[in-house]
Amino acid sequence: MNATRNDLPQATREQMVALLNRHLADLTDLYTQTKHAHWNVRGAQFAALHKLYDELAEALEDYIDEVAERAVQLGGEARGTVRMAAAASRLPEYPDGHYEGLASVAALADRYAAAAKHVRADVDVATQAGDHDTADLLIEVSRGLDKWLWFLEAHLR
């Protein structure tokens, strides 16, 4: 851990840095899977989905940056390379051949739901650890993931 004047106990900061790096891996993986779907989507809904997936990826970039910076603010390291994310992500891999419109939507919806579930679970962990700023950040990420999940699911009804 790097020296900081942050007054959270070092053990709490270490716990939060590990937690944040798990989410950094998940969000980076989700970003690359979203871009993969964006590049490869096919079918009658191509134009709308291509644009939507770009919007989703753009929103993820902001969350990735905030989560990484929070880890560093606490005196940790942001473990944010693609290889680090691939090794640590808890999300399932995007399935091969799911490029037709609604198949790609369903594949992404599954991954957005999984990422949101992990984020929500750790809001309580951060709160119980006394790091309300990290909890607040995770609430913001959760709210955003739920919004984009809603956009995706709207195509599946």
Helices and strands as residue ranges (DSSP letters): H 10-40, H 46-73, H 82-88, H 101-129, H 132-154
